């Protein structure tokens, strides 16, 4: 069940990032209407594992871009 949820959240994050030059974790969470940081990190983990995104730290927040 968690695999399905992770995949769905990853798709929401990917769609949110598509067409942008990158967003912070807070911006992604708000735009994708994610309920918790746990959901954000679950989806990002999926996308990182598939080499779909890259991350860096900007002013104490995670910054995510599509590869």
GIGIHU-V791746 format. One record per residue. SS is DSSP state (H for helix, E for strand, C for the rest). PHI is phi in whole degrees, -180 to 180 (999 if undefined). OMEGA is omega as a letter, one per 40 degrees, with the letter a starting at -180 (999 if undefined). Layout:
ss->SS phi->PHI omega->OMEGA
ss->SS phi->PHI omega->OMEGA
This chain:
ss->C phi->999 omega->a
ss->H phi->-66 omega->i
ss->H phi->-62 omega->i
ss->H phi->-66 omega->i
ss->H phi->-62 omega->a
ss->H phi->-61 omega->i
ss->H phi->-65 omega->i
ss->H phi->-66 omega->i
ss->H phi->-67 omega->i
ss->H phi->-59 omega->i
ss->H phi->-63 omega->i
ss->H phi->-64 omega->i
ss->H phi->-67 omega->i
ss->H phi->-60 omega->i
ss->H phi->-63 omega->i
ss->H phi->-66 omega->a
ss->H phi->-78 omega->a
ss->C phi->-60 omega->i
ss->C phi->90 omega->i
ss->C phi->-113 omega->i
ss->C phi->-94 omega->i
ss->C phi->125 omega->a
ss->E phi->-141 omega->i
ss->E phi->-79 omega->i
ss->H phi->-58 omega->i
ss->H phi->-63 omega->i
ss->H phi->-66 omega->i
ss->H phi->-64 omega->a
ss->H phi->-58 omega->a
ss->H phi->-71 omega->a
ss->H phi->-67 omega->a
ss->C phi->-87 omega->a
ss->C phi->56 omega->i
ss->C phi->-81 omega->a
ss->C phi->-81 omega->a
ss->C phi->-149 omega->i
ss->H phi->-62 omega->i
ss->H phi->-58 omega->i
ss->H phi->-65 omega->i
ss->H phi->-58 omega->a
ss->H phi->-71 omega->i
ss->H phi->-63 omega->i
ss->H phi->-67 omega->i
ss->H phi->-66 omega->i
ss->H phi->-59 omega->i
ss->H phi->-61 omega->a
ss->H phi->-67 omega->i
ss->H phi->-65 omega->a
ss->H phi->-62 omega->i
ss->C phi->-90 omega->a
ss->C phi->55 omega->i
ss->C phi->-98 omega->a
ss->E phi->-136 omega->i
ss->E phi->-125 omega->a
ss->E phi->-128 omega->i
ss->E phi->-150 omega->i
ss->E phi->-108 omega->i
ss->E phi->-128 omega->i
ss->C phi->50 omega->i
ss->C phi->80 omega->i
ss->E phi->-121 omega->i
ss->E phi->-75 omega->i
ss->E phi->-120 omega->a
ss->E phi->-122 omega->i
ss->E phi->-130 omega->i
ss->E phi->-77 omega->i
ss->C phi->-92 omega->999
